């Protein structure tokens, strides 16, 4: 599970076996997890984050989306 970055206590990662799905990231903090689709920043699932935390996560992902996409594509190339 490559970690793309850690910011404000949120660890942003993706799973290698998820590369067949559309681009997304898993976000972890304090035993909580959510999954955000990168194309529209919609929430795929949420396990424990409050609404204001999800909003903060979406802002972080939006700000660093280009970096995340680059890491995803690099990982995808190496995994093939």
JOBEL-V469446 format. One line per field, one symbol per residue. psi: psi as a letter, one per 40 degrees, with the letter a starting at -180 (. if undefined). burial: b if it has 9 or more other ideal C-beta (glycine too) atoms within 8 Angstrom, else e. A space follows every 10 residues. Layout:
# JOBEL-V469446
psi->???
burial->???
This chain:
# JOBEL-V469446
psi->ghhdihhfeh hhiihdeeee iihiihhihf eiiihhhdde fihdihgeii dddddddddd dddedddddd dddddddde.
burial->eeebeeeeeb ebbbebeebe eebbbbbebe ebbbbbbbee beeeeeeebe eebbebbbeb beebbebbbe bbeebbeeee
